[in-house]
Amino acid sequence: MTRSIEYPESSAFSCEIPVRITDLSAAGHLGFDHLVGMLNDASAQFFARRNVHRKQGGIGAIYVDLAVSYQSEAFWGDRLVIEVAIGEVREKGLDLLFRVTRRQGGVVALAEIGVLFFDYDKRKAVPIPEAFWQEH
C-alpha cells in the first residue's frame, strides 16, 4: 500500500545535502536508511532556525511517525535539495512535509513526519511553543 504525500506550493525552509559514498546501498544508490538520516538532519536545521534545539531538558520536538514515498534513485555525488513545509497544525504538534530533489532535477522522495512537542523535564507533551513561530 502506498501512502499519498502531497507537498504544498511553498516551502518554509530548504537545505542542500550531498550523497556521500557511505550513503549508498549494496545496489549502488542512496540507501533508504541514509535518506531518513538526511531528513533528520534537515529537520534539525529547520527546528534550529525556529528556536527549537536538541538538548538535554527543556522543550523539544519528538517524531511520532514517518512516511516516505520514494520516487527515483539518487547516486554518489548528487546534491540533494531538501525542502521542508509545515503541514497540519495541532495544539501539541504538527506535520512536517519534505520534498527531496536532485539539484540537477528530479524528485527523489516525498516524506511526512508527525511531530509532537515535549517537555523533557516534566516528561509530557506540551503546546507548540510561541518561539517556534518566530524564525530567526
C-alpha distance (Angstrom), angle and dihedral (degrees) to the residues before:
residue distance angle dihedral
M1 . . .
T2 3.79 . .
R3 3.77 121.7 .
S4 3.79 114.9 -140.9
I5 3.80 113.1 -130.1
E6 3.80 115.9 -168.5
Y7 3.81 115.0 -158.7
P8 3.84 113.3 -154.8
E9 3.81 127.8 -124.6
S10 3.81 95.9 -100.3
S11 3.80 136.4 40.3
A12 3.78 129.5 -140.3
F13 3.81 94.5 -154.7
S14 3.79 142.1 2.0
C15 3.78 137.6 -172.4
E16 3.78 137.3 174.3
I17 3.79 124.8 -122.1
P18 3.82 125.0 -180.0
V19 3.79 122.6 -134.1
R20 3.80 105.0 -117.0
I21 3.79 125.0 -154.4
T22 3.82 87.8 -111.2
D23 3.83 89.9 58.0
L24 3.81 92.6 66.9
S25 3.79 124.9 105.3
A26 3.80 124.4 -137.2
A27 3.83 86.2 -91.0
G28 3.81 90.7 61.6
H29 3.81 100.0 -110.7
L30 3.81 133.3 97.2
G31 3.80 107.6 -61.3
F32 3.80 117.5 -125.7
D33 3.80 91.4 -125.7
H34 3.79 91.7 54.3
L35 3.80 91.8 49.4
V36 3.81 88.4 55.9
G37 3.82 88.2 51.8
M38 3.82 89.3 52.6
L39 3.82 90.1 51.3
N40 3.79 88.2 51.0
D41 3.81 90.6 51.9
A42 3.82 92.7 47.5
S43 3.81 91.7 48.8
A44 3.83 91.0 50.0
Q45 3.82 89.4 53.3
F46 3.82 90.3 46.9
F47 3.81 92.8 50.8
A48 3.82 92.9 45.6
R49 3.83 88.6 56.8
R50 3.81 86.7 53.1
N51 3.81 96.8 50.1
V52 3.81 96.9 -103.1
H53 3.80 110.6 122.0
R54 3.77 134.3 -177.2
K55 3.76 107.3 -114.7
Q56 3.78 143.1 125.9
G57 3.80 111.2 -77.7
G58 3.79 129.7 -2.8
I59 3.79 127.0 67.5
G60 3.76 119.9 -34.2
A61 3.77 141.4 153.2
I62 3.76 124.4 -96.2
Y63 3.79 124.5 -167.7
V64 3.78 115.1 -126.1
D65 3.80 101.1 178.8
L66 3.78 142.8 2.7
A67 3.80 134.5 -158.0
V68 3.80 123.4 -176.6
S69 3.78 126.9 -173.0
Y70 3.79 109.6 -164.7
Q71 3.81 113.1 -149.3
S72 3.82 105.7 173.4
E73 3.79 143.9 -13.8
A74 3.78 127.6 -83.5
F75 3.80 123.9 -159.1
W76 3.77 141.2 -158.6
G77 3.79 110.2 -66.4
D78 3.81 95.3 24.6
R79 3.79 113.2 130.0
L80 3.79 109.6 -139.5
V81 3.79 121.6 -151.8
I82 3.79 109.4 -151.5
E83 3.78 114.3 -162.1
V84 3.80 121.6 -167.2
A85 3.80 127.0 -157.4
I86 3.79 131.7 178.0
G87 3.78 113.1 -116.4
E88 3.78 128.5 -179.2
V89 3.81 113.1 -3.4
R90 3.80 121.3 -149.0
E91 3.81 131.3 178.4
K92 3.80 95.4 -93.1
G93 3.76 102.1 20.4
L94 3.76 150.8 1.3
D95 3.76 144.2 -149.6
L96 3.78 122.2 -99.5
L97 3.79 117.1 -152.4
F98 3.80 123.0 -156.9
R99 3.79 133.4 -163.4
V100 3.79 115.1 -168.5
T101 3.81 116.4 -164.6
R102 3.76 134.9 169.2
R103 3.80 110.3 -110.4
Q104 3.79 87.8 -126.0
G105 3.83 89.6 53.6
G106 3.78 140.8 -82.4
V107 3.80 132.6 90.5
V108 3.80 113.2 -98.7
A109 3.81 98.5 -178.3
L110 3.78 147.6 -17.7
A111 3.79 119.4 -144.5
E112 3.78 142.3 178.9
I113 3.79 127.6 -158.6
G114 3.81 124.0 -169.1
V115 3.81 109.4 -139.6
L116 3.80 128.3 -160.7
F117 3.81 122.2 -171.4
F118 3.78 111.4 -130.8
D119 3.80 135.4 -170.2
Y120 3.79 103.2 -140.3
D121 3.81 92.9 -166.5
K122 3.82 94.3 53.8
R123 3.84 93.4 31.9
K124 3.80 94.6 -133.0
A125 3.80 141.9 106.7
V126 3.81 115.1 -95.5
P127 3.81 137.0 -171.2
I128 3.81 117.6 -84.0
P129 3.82 105.8 -79.6
E130 3.81 116.4 -113.8
A131 3.81 89.5 -127.8
F132 3.82 88.8 66.3
W133 3.80 90.8 68.9
Q134 3.83 92.7 52.6
E135 3.78 105.9 78.5
H136 3.80 116.4 -160.1
